[in-house]
Amino acid sequence: MLRLFVLLLLLANGVYWIWSEGGLRGFGYGPAQQREPQRMAQQIHPDALQILTAADLQRVEAQVKADLAPRQCLQAGPLDAGQVESLRTLLEAQWAADTWQLNTVAVPARWMVYMGKFAGEEALAKKRGELAAMNLKVHSVETPALQLGLSLGLFESEVLANAELARLAARGIRTARVIAERADEQITLLRLPAVSEAMRPLVDTLTPVLAGKPLVVCP
């Protein structure tokens, strides 16, 4: 009996081995096949690996550090035609194309409620004091052609400026008038959208060409 049991056990093990190796697939029997071709596609290809030297690693680390450094947008203008051409030549020679812009911007006309011109600084100061006593805000005029004068407000349209002039007239202001402080114009601005600390020496090379037009933080 024991001999028969041993023979049956050997026979069962032999049949299982043949089944597990796929020997019975012709009869419709066999283990399920495991196929995952996507795993082969995900394998790392040894031929694509690159061993970095210490110098290579330092360059990579420096680039990563530069990419993560804080950046600031700077802008200068308006620029005249000569400055635009000089800047374009300099920037194209020394700067990457995506690090600078020379943008032409439409600037609308602006209107001013104006008082002046006054005979001298003493007359100007006297009028400024009179207006301050009336709790009116006044501003110095920067345009050379309008000095010595005072601004009682800047407006985007002549209609708004005239409305303010009428309001001031009701308060006793008689000598103010509305003028076109500037006409519609097109101006060109230099824009550096992402300046890092490492780029500061390069930015300094633009100073002579900008000729007194400082680089300021973009609005």
C-alpha positions in Angstrom: 0.0 0.0 0.0 2.8 2.4 0.9 4.6 1.5 -2.3 1.4 2.4 -4.3 1.1 5.7 -2.5 4.8 6.6 -3.3 4.3 5.7 -6.9 1.2 7.9 -7.1 3.0 10.8 -5.5 5.9 10.5 -7.9 3.4 10.3 -10.8 1.6 13.4 -9.6 4.8 15.4 -9.2 5.9 14.4 -12.7 2.5 15.5 -14.2 2.7 18.8 -12.3 6.2 19.5 -13.6 5.1 18.8 -17.1 2.1 21.0 -16.7 4.1 23.9 -15.2 6.6 23.8 -18.1 3.7 24.0 -20.6 4.0 20.4 -21.8 0.3 19.9 -21.7 -0.7 23.1 -23.6 -1.4 21.0 -26.7 -4.2 19.4 -24.7 -5.5 22.7 -23.4 -3.9 22.6 -20.0 -1.2 24.9 -18.7 -0.4 27.8 -16.3 -1.5 31.3 -17.2 1.2 33.2 -19.0 2.4 36.5 -17.4 3.2 39.1 -20.1 4.0 42.7 -19.2 5.8 44.2 -22.1 5.5 47.7 -20.6 8.0 46.7 -17.9 10.6 46.2 -20.6 9.9 49.7 -22.0 10.4 51.1 -18.5 13.8 49.6 -18.0 16.8 51.9 -17.8 19.0 51.6 -20.8 22.6 51.2 -19.7 23.8 52.8 -23.0 22.0 56.0 -22.1 23.7 56.5 -18.8 26.4 59.1 -18.5 28.9 59.2 -15.7 29.6 62.8 -14.5 33.0 64.0 -13.5 33.4 66.2 -10.4 33.7 69.2 -12.7 30.5 68.2 -14.5 28.7 67.9 -11.2 29.9 71.3 -10.1 28.6 72.9 -13.3 25.2 71.1 -12.9 24.9 72.3 -9.3 25.8 75.9 -10.3 23.2 75.9 -13.0 20.5 74.5 -10.7 21.5 77.2 -8.1 21.3 79.9 -10.7 17.9 78.6 -11.9 16.5 78.7 -8.4 17.9 82.2 -7.5 15.4 85.0 -7.0 14.8 87.1 -10.2 13.6 90.7 -10.7 11.9 92.4 -13.6 13.6 95.7 -14.5 12.5 98.4 -17.0 13.9 101.6 -18.4 12.6 104.3 -20.7 11.3 106.1 -22.7 14.2 105.6 -25.1 15.1 107.7 -28.2 15.8 106.1 -31.6 19.5 106.2 -31.0 19.3 104.5 -27.7 17.1 101.8 -29.1 19.5 100.9 -31.9 22.5 101.0 -29.6 20.8 98.8 -27.0 19.6 96.3 -29.7 23.1 95.9 -31.0 24.5 95.4 -27.5 21.8 93.0 -26.3 21.9 90.8 -29.4 25.6 90.4 -29.0 25.8 89.7 -25.3 22.3 88.6 -24.0 20.2 85.5 -24.7 17.2 86.3 -26.8 14.7 85.4 -24.1 16.3 87.7 -21.5 15.4 91.1 -22.9 12.6 93.0 -24.8 12.4 96.3 -26.5 8.7 97.1 -26.4 6.8 99.9 -28.2 4.0 101.2 -26.0 1.2 103.6 -26.9 0.9 106.4 -24.3 -2.4 108.3 -24.3 -2.7 112.0 -24.1 -2.9 113.6 -20.6 -4.5 116.8 -19.5 -3.5 119.1 -16.6 -5.2 121.8 -14.6 -2.4 124.3 -14.6 -1.4 127.5 -12.9 1.5 129.6 -14.1 3.9 130.6 -15.3 5.0 132.6 -12.2 7.5 135.4 -12.4 10.0 133.7 -9.9 10.4 131.2 -7.1 9.0 133.7 -4.6 5.8 134.1 -6.5 5.6 130.3 -7.0 6.0 129.6 -3.2 3.5 132.3 -2.3 0.8 130.7 -4.6 1.7 127.2 -3.3 1.1 128.5 0.2 -2.3 130.1 -0.7 -3.5 126.8 -2.3 -2.3 124.8 0.7 -4.3 127.1 3.0 -7.4 126.1 0.9 -6.6 122.4 1.5 -5.8 121.9 -2.2 -3.2 119.4 -3.3 -0.7 120.9 -5.7 2.3 119.4 -7.5 5.4 120.8 -9.1 5.6 120.7 -12.8 8.5 118.7 -14.3 8.0 119.6 -17.9 10.6 122.4 -18.6 8.3 124.3 -20.9 5.7 124.6 -18.1 8.0 125.8 -15.4 7.6 127.8 -13.2 4.1 126.4 -12.7 1.9 124.3 -10.5 -0.3 121.3 -11.3 -3.7 121.0 -9.6 -4.3 117.5 -11.2 -3.6 115.3 -14.2 -6.5 113.7 -16.1 -6.9 111.1 -18.9 -9.4 113.3 -20.8 -10.0 116.9 -21.5 -13.6 116.5 -20.2 -12.4 115.3 -16.8 -9.9 118.1 -16.6 -12.6 120.7 -17.4 -14.9 119.2 -14.8 -12.2 119.6 -12.2 -11.5 123.2 -13.3 -15.2 124.0 -12.8 -15.1 122.5 -9.3 -12.0 124.6 -8.5 -13.7 127.8 -9.9 -16.6 127.2 -7.6 -14.0 127.4 -4.7 -12.6 130.7 -5.9 -9.7 129.6 -8.2 -9.8 132.0 -11.1 -6.3 131.8 -12.8 -6.1 128.1 -13.5 -6.6 126.6 -16.9 -6.7 123.3 -18.7 -3.7 122.4 -21.0 -2.6 119.3 -22.8 0.3 118.1 -20.7 1.3 115.6 -23.3 -0.1 114.4 -26.7 -0.7 110.8 -27.8 2.6 109.2 -28.5 4.5 105.9 -29.0 7.4 105.2 -26.7 9.9 102.4 -26.5 10.9 100.7 -23.2 13.7 98.3 -22.4 12.4 95.4 -20.3 14.5 92.7 -18.6 11.9 90.2 -17.3 14.0 88.0 -15.1 17.3 89.5 -13.8 19.2 87.4 -11.3 22.0 88.5 -9.0 24.5 86.7 -11.3 23.4 88.9 -14.2 24.1 92.2 -12.4 27.5 92.8 -14.1 25.9 92.3 -17.4 23.1 94.8 -16.5 25.8 97.3 -15.6 27.1 97.3 -19.2 23.8 98.9 -20.3 24.2 102.0 -18.1 26.2 104.1 -20.6 23.7 103.4 -23.4 20.7 104.2 -21.2 22.3 107.6 -20.5 20.5 108.6 -17.4 17.4 106.5 -17.9 17.5 104.3 -14.8 16.4 100.7 -14.6 13.5 100.4 -12.2 11.3 97.6 -11.0 8.6 96.8 -13.5 5.1 98.1 -12.6 
